[in-house]
Amino acid sequence: MTSIDTQSSYGNSLQAISAKIESSSERFYKDKEAFLKLLTVQLTNQDPTKPLETNELSQQLISMGAVEQQINTNKLLEELVAANQANKLDKATSYIGHEVELDCSEILVSPDKATKVVYNLTGEAVSNNVEIVDKAGNIIRTFKGDVAQGMHEFYWDGKDDKGKQVALGVYDVRVKAKNASGIDIYGNSKIKGIVKSVKLEDGHPIVVLNKGEEIEFNKITAVHANHHEDLKSYLNKMVEFNNSKIKWDGIQSSTVNLNFNKAEEIAFIKVLDKAGNVVRSKSERNIPAGIHQFIWDGKDNDGKIQPEGKYSVSVVGEFDKPIINVSNARGVVTGINTSSVNPTLTINEHLEIDPKDILSVVNSVNKQDNIEQLKAHINSLTKNSM
């Protein structure tokens, strides 16, 4: 459930400021009333031969008017600040349910307050150093960061590696991580998330993301439309989708379903990188017709883990004769997964695909047809795993 938390220190501080202004205003008007009474008595009882100096009287009246004007200005400023915060809160709450991108690569060191550092690892690492760098490029502080894939955060006390307090201002965050094979893991402070709620802290809106991260509203760099409702139109429909893509995240093995229309004596399954180079090949013999799963563990033919990224699969026979069109596959959309930043569609209750990979909608299917197709599909997968 989304929520808006308006109980914050900002509200308390604004009330305190208002109370001070109100107190000052009350004291001023009491003093002004006393001054005017005193002035009236003074004018009534002044010595006709030595009247009150006009300049002195004018200066006193001008001073009182200036103070009154300043108090009125403070009240107007207070109203403007409150209106500005309300506008920011309204804008922030309009992002609830939307995917946002945030840039947390710059952090601000403020007096008497720890600074939150947020970063993202795109893969599992064995070592990770998070560096705080000043604008001249000097490394001020180095932390041993988390090595798990995903978003992480910690608080910096504003001190350098020698324990000395650094100057107030803006600093940069650099993430340097490596996996078990010594390959650099891409780490950055640009994160994505779905806004679940909004709250105020010290007068500034804070967005709370789907995994609990709390980030300043002004760090949002992009907002994406909520397309979850559009995905519902695919439910219980047969779709044709691109099945040749493999997204290797450096951790979890990738699966591709291969549909052989007829039995084959031999087939060569190849994994290709973006440049079209074969990084892994595997031969299979006496393959019966039906759907078969090909699982790639992210390694090449020499057993070396490949860099994270997008790959493709091709299936050929002897002399590189194409056997099946891996790129196109069909299945029934049985579910929608919106728990992650990028929603996916579930095909035949087991395969997760990116909605962008859908090529066309073939037709709608009734529930019974769907069940029968699922049974046949699951049976074929059980028998024909490669």
C-alpha positions in Angstrom: 0.0 0.0 0.0 1.4 3.4 -0.9 1.5 6.1 1.7 2.5 9.7 2.3 4.3 10.4 5.5 3.9 14.1 6.4 5.0 13.7 10.0 8.5 14.9 9.9 11.0 17.2 11.6 10.2 19.7 8.9 6.7 20.1 10.2 8.0 20.6 13.7 10.7 23.1 12.6 8.2 25.1 10.5 5.9 25.3 13.5 8.8 26.4 15.6 9.6 29.2 13.1 6.0 30.2 12.9 5.8 30.4 16.7 8.9 32.6 16.8 7.5 34.9 14.2 4.2 35.1 16.0 5.9 35.8 19.3 8.0 38.5 17.7 4.9 40.0 16.1 3.0 40.0 19.3 5.8 41.7 21.2 6.2 44.3 18.4 2.6 45.3 18.4 2.5 45.5 22.2 5.6 47.7 22.0 4.1 49.7 19.1 0.9 50.4 21.1 3.0 51.4 24.2 5.1 53.7 22.0 2.1 55.4 20.5 0.6 55.9 23.9 3.8 57.3 25.2 4.1 59.5 22.1 0.6 60.8 22.6 1.3 61.7 26.2 4.6 63.3 25.3 3.0 65.5 22.6 0.1 66.4 24.9 2.4 67.4 27.7 5.3 68.9 25.8 6.7 72.4 26.6 5.2 74.8 24.0 8.5 76.7 24.1 10.5 73.5 23.4 8.4 71.3 21.1 9.5 67.8 20.2 12.0 67.8 17.4 10.3 66.9 14.1 13.3 64.9 12.8 13.5 62.8 16.0 9.7 62.1 15.8 10.0 61.1 12.1 12.9 58.8 12.8 11.0 57.0 15.5 7.9 56.6 13.3 10.1 55.4 10.4 11.9 52.8 12.6 8.6 51.4 13.8 7.2 51.2 10.3 10.4 49.4 9.1 10.1 46.8 11.8 6.4 46.3 11.1 7.2 45.8 7.4 10.0 43.3 8.2 7.5 41.2 10.3 5.0 41.2 7.4 7.7 40.2 5.0 8.7 37.3 7.2 5.1 36.1 7.3 4.9 36.3 3.5 8.2 34.3 3.2 6.8 31.7 5.6 3.7 31.3 3.4 5.9 31.0 0.3 8.1 28.4 1.8 5.0 26.4 2.9 3.5 26.7 -0.6 6.8 25.6 -2.2 7.0 22.5 0.0 3.4 21.7 -0.7 4.1 21.9 -4.5 7.2 19.7 -4.2 5.2 17.1 -2.2 2.4 17.2 -4.7 4.8 16.6 -7.6 6.6 13.8 -5.7 3.3 12.0 -4.9 2.4 12.1 -8.6 5.4 9.7 -9.1 3.9 7.0 -6.9 3.6 3.7 -8.9 6.0 5.0 -11.6 9.5 3.8 -12.4 12.1 6.5 -11.8 15.8 6.8 -12.4 18.0 8.6 -9.9 21.6 9.8 -10.0 23.2 9.5 -6.6 26.8 9.9 -7.9 27.1 13.3 -6.1 26.8 13.6 -2.4 26.6 16.7 -0.2 28.5 16.9 3.0 26.5 19.0 5.5 27.5 20.1 9.1 26.5 17.8 11.9 24.8 15.2 9.7 26.0 11.9 8.2 25.8 11.6 4.4 24.0 8.7 2.8 25.9 6.9 0.0 23.9 4.8 -2.4 25.3 2.6 -5.2 24.3 -0.3 -7.5 26.3 -3.5 -8.4 25.2 -5.2 -11.6 26.7 -8.6 -10.7 28.1 -10.6 -7.8 31.6 -9.5 -6.8 34.4 -10.9 -4.6 35.9 -7.4 -3.9 34.5 -4.0 -3.9 36.0 -0.6 -3.0 33.7 2.5 -2.8 35.7 5.7 -3.1 34.7 9.2 -2.1 36.4 11.7 -4.4 36.6 15.4 -4.3 36.1 17.7 -7.3 39.9 17.7 -8.0 39.9 13.9 -8.4 41.6 13.2 -5.1 40.5 10.1 -3.2 39.3 11.3 0.2 37.9 8.1 1.7 37.8 4.4 0.7 35.2 1.9 2.1 35.0 -1.8 1.7 31.6 -2.1 0.0 29.1 -4.9 -0.2 29.8 -7.6 -2.9 26.2 -8.9 -3.5 24.4 -7.9 -6.7 21.9 -5.1 -6.3 21.6 -1.7 -4.5 23.4 -0.9 -1.3 23.7 2.1 1.0 25.7 3.3 3.9 26.4 6.5 5.8 29.6 8.5 5.7 30.6 10.6 8.7 32.3 13.2 6.5 35.8 12.3 7.6 38.8 11.2 5.4 40.9 8.1 5.7 43.0 9.8 8.5 39.9 10.7 10.5 40.0 14.4 9.6 36.7 16.2 8.9 36.5 17.2 5.3 35.4 20.5 4.0 31.6 21.0 3.4 30.5 20.7 -0.2 29.9 18.2 -3.0 31.8 15.0 -3.5 31.7 12.1 -6.1 31.2 8.4 -5.5 33.2 5.8 -7.4 32.5 2.0 -7.3 35.3 -0.5 -8.2 34.3 -4.1 -8.0 35.6 -7.4 -9.5 34.1 -10.9 -9.7 35.8 -14.2 -9.0 37.4 -14.2 -12.5 38.9 -10.8 -12.0 36.5 -9.2 -14.4 35.3 -5.7 -13.5 31.7 -5.6 -12.2 29.9 -2.5 -13.4 29.1 -0.4 -10.4 27.5 3.0 -10.3 25.3 5.3 -8.4 22.6 5.5 -11.0 19.7 3.4 -9.7 16.1 2.6 -10.8 13.1 1.8 -8.7 9.3 2.0 -8.4 8.1 4.8 -6.1 6.0 3.2 -3.4 5.6 6.2 -1.0 6.7 9.7 -0.3 7.6 11.5 3.0 9.1 14.8 4.2 12.4 15.1 6.0 13.7 18.6 7.0 11.3 20.1 4.5 12.5 18.0 1.6 10.5 15.3 -0.1 12.0 11.8 0.1 10.8 9.0 -2.3 10.7 5.5 -0.9 11.4 2.9 -3.6 10.0 -0.7 -4.0 13.0 -2.2 -2.2 12.9 0.2 0.7 15.5 2.7 -0.5 14.9 6.3 0.6 16.3 8.8 -1.9 16.1 12.6 -2.1 13.4 13.7 -4.6 15.8 16.2 -6.3 18.0 13.2 -7.4 15.3 11.9 -9.8 16.6 12.3 -13.4 13.8 10.5 -15.3 10.3 9.2 -14.8 8.7 6.4 -16.9 5.1 5.8 -17.6 3.3 3.0 -15.8 2.6 0.4 -18.5 1.5 -2.4 -16.2 -2.1 -2.0 -17.1 -1.3 -2.3 -20.8 0.3 -5.7 -20.2 -3.0 -7.2 -19.0 -4.1 -7.2 -22.6 -1.7 -10.1 -23.3 -3.2 -12.4 -20.6 -4.5 -15.8 -21.9 -3.4 -15.0 -25.5 -1.1 -16.9 -27.7 1.9 -14.7 -28.6 4.9 -15.0 -30.9 8.1 -13.7 -29.3 11.8 -13.4 -29.9 13.4 -16.4 -28.2 17.0 -16.1 -29.3 18.1 -13.5 -26.8 20.1 -14.4 -23.7 20.8 -11.8 -21.0 23.8 -13.0 -19.0 23.9 -11.3 -15.6 27.1 -13.0 -14.4 25.3 -15.1 -11.9 22.2 -17.0 -13.0 22.2 -19.5 -15.9 20.1 -18.5 -18.9 17.5 -20.8 -20.5 16.3 -20.9 -24.1 13.5 -23.1 -25.3 14.2 -24.8 -28.7 11.2 -26.2 -30.6 12.3 -29.0 -33.0 9.5 -29.6 -35.6 11.0 -33.0 -36.4 13.5 -35.4 -35.0 17.2 -34.6 -35.8 20.2 -36.9 -35.9 22.5 -34.1 -34.9 22.3 -30.4 -34.0 24.9 -27.8 -33.0 23.7 -25.2 -30.5 25.8 -22.0 -30.5 25.9 -19.0 -28.3 27.1 -15.9 -30.0 28.2 -12.5 -28.7 27.1 -9.1 -30.1 29.8 -9.3 -32.7 28.6 -12.7 -33.9 31.5 -14.6 -32.5 30.8 -18.1 -31.2 31.6 -18.2 -27.5 30.1 -21.6 -26.7 29.0 -24.5 -28.9 27.4 -27.8 -28.0 26.3 -30.8 -30.1 23.3 -33.0 -29.4 22.5 -36.3 -31.2 19.2 -38.2 -31.8 17.0 -35.3 -30.8 13.2 -36.1 -30.8 10.7 -33.6 -32.1 9.3 -31.2 -29.4 10.4 -28.5 -27.1 13.9 -28.8 -25.5 15.6 -26.5 -23.0 19.1 -25.3 -23.6 20.8 -23.9 -20.4 23.9 -21.8 -20.7 26.0 -21.2 -17.6 27.8 -18.1 -19.0 31.0 -19.9 -19.8 32.8 -20.3 -23.1 34.2 -23.5 -24.6 37.3 -23.2 -22.4 35.2 -22.8 -19.2 35.9 -19.1 -18.8 33.1 -16.9 -17.5 32.0 -14.4 -20.1 31.3 -10.7 -19.5 27.8 -9.7 -18.6 25.6 -8.6 -21.4 23.3 -9.8 -24.2 24.0 -12.9 -26.3 22.0 -14.9 -28.9 21.5 -18.6 -29.8 21.5 -20.3 -33.1 20.9 -24.0 -34.0 22.3 -25.6 -37.1 22.9 -29.0 -38.5 25.9 -30.4 -40.4 27.7 -27.9 -42.7 26.0 -25.1 -40.7 22.6 -25.9 -42.3 19.9 -24.1 -40.3 17.5 -26.5 -38.5 15.1 -24.3 -36.6 14.2 -20.6 -36.4 15.3 -19.9 -32.8 14.3 -16.3 -33.0 10.6 -16.9 -33.1 8.6 -19.0 -30.6 5.0 -19.2 -29.4 3.4 -19.5 -26.1 0.4 -18.5 -24.0 0.8 -15.6 -21.6 -0.3 -17.0 -18.2 0.9 -14.2 -15.9 2.4 -10.8 -15.3 5.3 -10.2 -12.9 5.5 -6.6 -11.7 7.6 -7.2 -8.6 10.8 -5.9 -10.3 11.6 -2.6 -11.9 11.2 -4.1 -15.4 7.9 -6.1 -15.5 8.0 -9.5 -17.4 5.4 -11.8 -18.9 5.1 -15.4 -17.9 4.8 -17.8 -20.9 3.2 -21.2 -20.3 3.6 -20.7 -16.5 7.4 -21.1 -16.5 9.2 -18.9 -19.0 9.7 -15.2 -18.2 10.2 -12.9 -21.2 10.6 -9.1 -21.7 7.3 -7.6 -23.1 9.5 -5.9 -25.7 10.3 -9.3 -27.2 6.7 -9.9 -28.2 6.4 -9.8 -32.0 2.7 -10.4 -32.4 -0.5 -11.7 -30.8 -1.6 -14.8 -32.5 -5.0 -15.3 -30.9 -6.9 -15.7 -27.7 -7.3 -19.1 -26.1 -9.9 -20.4 -23.7 -9.0 -21.8 -20.3 -9.3 -25.5 -21.2 -7.1 -25.1 -24.3 -4.6 -23.3 -22.2 -4.5 -26.1 -19.6 -4.1 -28.8 -22.2 -1.3 -26.9 -23.9 0.5 -26.4 -20.6 0.3 -30.1 -19.8 1.8 -31.0 -23.2 4.5 -28.3 -22.9 5.5 -29.3 -19.3 5.7 -33.0 -20.3 8.0 -32.2 -23.2 10.3 -30.1 -21.1 10.5 -32.9 -18.5 11.6 -35.4 -21.1 13.8 -33.2 -23.3 16.0 -31.1 -21.1 19.4 -30.7 -22.8 
